[in-house]
Amino acid sequence: MAETPTDAERRRVLIAEDEALIRLDLAEMLVEEGYEVVGEAGDGETAVRLAEELKPDLVILDIKMPIMDGLAAAERIAGARIAPVIILTAFSQRDLVERARAAGAMAYLVKPFQKSDLVPAVEIALSRYSEVAALEAEVANLTDRLEIRKSVERAKGALMTTYGMTEPQAFKWIQRTAMDHRMTMKEVAERILAETAGGEVSQQPTV
């Protein structure tokens, strides 16, 4: 279901795409869905500068751009924790997807795309970025953070499979339960995994 302007909370988006026509189409789609396009760039270097200046809620980067490509720009923007990044590409090879993830991208879109592809990618990127921020707030140590993220990812999968939750719903359930019971998200995740692994599941997950 498409977001209304109220649902999107007028999320501020920066677009970087060297093809002006695609950039225009992308901006129109975003505005129609209630997002605010706060900046546009035709190369990766300008995109990084605008991201630093404008502090958008989301950055969409084409992978093939002059001066600095989208992967290098994504590394800079994600590394500085400025905003979640969506990588836009005409290529769907697996190695490119892995490189985009390694660069810090939260989601990717393969051209040609439609509005029905764009909105879910935006929602996924925003959701995953908030998850990472929440996990970083809970644990300062990088190694522990990675271990917790693995546990939470498995627990999310269990909730999605067993209870039909979406990925954002599953994470919010884990986060809310941790707060309500004064537990860490890792503890909640481990209990969910133990419950679903046992084969006996209730109408709703219990902790």
N, C-alpha and C positions, 0 to 999 in steps of 0.2 A: 504494500500500500504506500502510495506516495506521501511524503510529508507535506503538511501545510506550512505556510510561513510561521505560524505560531509554534508548531512542532519543531521546526528547524531552529527556532530561536534566532533567526536571522544570522546563522553561522556565516562568518566572514571567510571568503575563499580567495586564494591567489592562484592564478592560472599561468603556466609557462609552457608555451607551444610555439614552435617557429613557423608553423603554417597558419596564416592569419584567418583563413576560412574555418579551419577546425577550431581555432581559439574562439571565434565568434559564435559558432554553433554551441560550443561547450558553455560559454558565458550565458547564452540564451536559455539553455536547458537548466542551468543552475538557478537563474533568476526566476524562471517559471516555477521552480520547485521551492521558492521562498528563501534561497540563499542570497547573500550579498557578495558580489564580485568586487573586491577592494583593490585588486591590482592585476595587471597582465604583463607578461614578459615574453620575449622572443628568443632568449638564450638563458642558459643555466646560471651564468654569473649575475645577470640582472635579477633573476629569480631569487637567488640567495640574498642579494642586497635588499630587495623589496620585502622578503620574509623577515629580515632583521629589523627593518624600519616599521613595517605595518603590523607585525605580530598577528597574522591571521589565525583562524581556527583550523584551517586545512590548506594544504598546498597540493596542487595537481601538476605533475611534471611530465612532459614528454621525454622519452628516453633519448631520442636523437635530436640534439640541439647544438648550435655552434658555440664556440668559445669554451663552454663547459657543458658536458652532457647531463642528462637527467639523473643518472646514477651518482655522479660526483656531487651534483647539487643536493640530492637526497641525503647523502652522507653528511654534508655540511649542515643542512637544516635539521635532520633527525639527531645528529650528534650534539647540536646546541640546544636540543629539546624545545625548539620553537613551535612546531606544530606537526600533526600527523601528515604523512605524505602518501599520495596515490601516484603510482607510475603509469603513464600512458604510453602504449607501444603498439606498433603494427606487427610485432613478432610475438609468437606465443611459445617459443622453445622453453623447455623446462629449465635449462641452465640460466636463461635470462631472468626467469621468475626467481630463481634462487639468488642470483646476483642482486636483484631488486630488494629481496628480503634482507640480504646481508648489508645492503646500503641503508636499511632502516625503514623501507617502505612498509606501510600497514596494509595496503591493498594494491591491486593493479587492474587496469582496463585494457582490453585488446581492441584496437581499431579494425574495422569500423564498429562503433558502439551506438546504442540507442539510450534514450532516457531511462528505460527500464533496466539497463545495465549500470547506469551512472549512480542512481540513488542508492541501491544496495551497497555499491563499492564505497560511497561516502559514509554510509551508516557503519559499515564494517571498520573502516579506517578510524572513525571517531571513537567507536566502541573499544577497539583494540588499544588505541592510544590511552584511553582513560583507564583501561586495565593495567597497562604497564605503569602508569603514574601511580595507581593505587598500590601496586606491588612494591614499587620503589619507596613509597612512603612507609610501607610496613617493614621493610628490611633494607638496611644500608649496604650490607655485604653483597658484592656482586655474585659470588658463588652460591650463597644461600638464596639469593633472588632468583637465579636460574632454576634451582631445585624446586622452589615454591611454584614458579611459573609452570614447570612440568606437571606438578601435582594438580594445580588448578586447571590446566588444559585437559588433563585426563578426567578430572571431576566434571568439568563442563561437558565433555563428550558423553559421560555417563548420564548426566541429567538430560541432555538432548535426546539420547537414545531411549532412555527409560521413561521419561515423563513428557517427551515431545516439546521441550523448551527450545527457543531459538538461542543462538550463541550469546547475544546480549542479556537475555532473560536469565540464562544459566549463571553468568558472571554476577549479575545483580543479586541473584538469590544467594550465592556464596558470600558476597560482600555484606549483604544485609544481615544474613544469619550470623556471620562473624561478629558484627557490631552488636546485634541483639543479645548474643550469648557471651559477649566479651571473650571471644576466641580469636585466634589468628586465622587467616584464610587458609593457611596450610592445614591447620587442625580440622577445619570444616571439610576441606577437600579430601583429607584422609578418611574421615568418617563416611562421607558420601561413597567413596570407592569401596570401603569395607561393606557398607550396606548393600550396594548394587552387586558386588562380587558374591555376596552370600546367596543371591538368587531369590531372597524374600524381600519384595519391595511393596511399599504401601501406596495408597492413592497419591500421596505427596511425600517428598523426601523428608526424613526426620534426622535431627542431629541431637 
